[in-house]
Amino acid sequence: MSDKPFTPDSLAERWSCSAKHVRDLCQSGKLAYFRAGKLIRIAALVVQAFEAGEKCARGSGLTAGGTALTTAETDSPLAQRT
Protein backbone atom coordinates (compact mmCIF):
# COMPACT_ATOMS: atom_id res chain seq x y z
CA MET A 1 0.00 0.00 0.00
CA SER A 2 1.25 3.49 -0.82
CA ASP A 3 1.91 6.02 1.95
CA LYS A 4 -0.29 8.49 0.07
CA PRO A 5 -3.36 9.42 2.14
CA PHE A 6 -6.81 8.40 0.97
CA THR A 7 -9.70 10.69 0.15
CA PRO A 8 -13.18 9.60 1.23
CA ASP A 9 -13.88 8.79 -2.44
CA SER A 10 -10.74 6.70 -2.98
CA LEU A 11 -11.24 4.82 0.30
CA ALA A 12 -14.90 4.20 -0.57
CA GLU A 13 -13.81 2.67 -3.85
CA ARG A 14 -11.29 0.44 -2.04
CA TRP A 15 -13.92 -0.69 0.48
CA SER A 16 -16.82 -0.89 -2.00
CA CYS A 17 -18.97 1.49 -0.01
CA SER A 18 -20.09 5.10 -0.38
CA ALA A 19 -17.90 8.13 0.30
CA LYS A 20 -20.64 9.27 2.69
CA HIS A 21 -20.10 6.12 4.75
CA VAL A 22 -16.37 6.91 4.99
CA ARG A 23 -17.13 10.51 6.02
CA ASP A 24 -19.65 9.20 8.58
CA LEU A 25 -16.95 6.93 10.07
CA CYS A 26 -14.70 9.97 10.36
CA GLN A 27 -17.41 12.17 11.85
CA SER A 28 -18.42 9.52 14.40
CA GLY A 29 -14.81 9.19 15.56
CA LYS A 30 -14.43 5.59 14.42
CA LEU A 31 -11.84 6.44 11.77
CA ALA A 32 -8.99 8.88 12.43
CA TYR A 33 -8.33 11.47 9.75
CA PHE A 34 -6.75 14.85 9.15
CA ARG A 35 -7.61 17.92 7.15
CA ALA A 36 -5.72 19.34 4.20
CA GLY A 37 -7.41 22.72 4.23
CA LYS A 38 -11.10 21.83 4.08
CA LEU A 39 -10.47 18.39 2.59
CA ILE A 40 -10.64 15.18 4.63
CA ARG A 41 -7.71 12.80 4.26
CA ILE A 42 -7.18 9.40 5.87
CA ALA A 43 -3.59 8.25 6.34
CA ALA A 44 -2.63 4.91 4.77
CA LEU A 45 -1.45 3.75 8.21
CA VAL A 46 -4.94 4.40 9.60
CA VAL A 47 -6.53 2.42 6.76
CA GLN A 48 -4.18 -0.52 7.38
CA ALA A 49 -4.97 -0.48 11.10
CA PHE A 50 -8.73 -0.21 10.49
CA GLU A 51 -8.68 -3.10 8.02
CA ALA A 52 -6.72 -5.18 10.54
CA GLY A 53 -9.37 -4.49 13.17
CA GLU A 54 -7.12 -2.31 15.31
CA LYS A 55 -8.42 0.74 17.14
CA CYS A 56 -7.75 3.79 14.97
CA ALA A 57 -10.36 6.26 16.16
CA ARG A 58 -9.82 9.82 17.32
CA GLY A 59 -7.99 9.74 20.61
CA SER A 60 -6.44 6.31 20.01
CA GLY A 61 -2.92 7.74 19.84
CA LEU A 62 -2.27 6.37 16.34
CA THR A 63 0.49 8.27 14.59
CA ALA A 64 1.94 8.38 11.12
CA GLY A 65 5.51 9.47 10.64
CA GLY A 66 5.63 10.95 14.11
CA THR A 67 2.57 13.10 13.47
CA ALA A 68 -0.39 12.49 15.77
CA LEU A 69 -3.60 11.91 13.86
CA THR A 70 -5.91 12.18 16.81
CA THR A 71 -5.99 15.76 18.13
CA ALA A 72 -9.29 17.39 17.23
CA GLU A 73 -9.49 21.06 16.38
CA THR A 74 -11.29 23.10 18.99
CA ASP A 75 -13.85 24.53 16.57
CA SER A 76 -14.76 21.25 14.85
CA PRO A 77 -14.94 17.67 16.11
CA LEU A 78 -14.44 16.54 12.52
CA ALA A 79 -11.09 18.15 11.85
CA GLN A 80 -7.73 17.15 13.24
CA ARG A 81 -4.34 18.80 13.24
CA THR A 82 -0.91 18.21 14.69
ABEGO torsion letter per residue (X at the ends): XBABBBBAAAAAAAAGBBAAAAAAAAAAGABBBBBBEABBBBBAAAAAAAAAGBBABBGAGBBBGGBBAABBBAABAABBBX
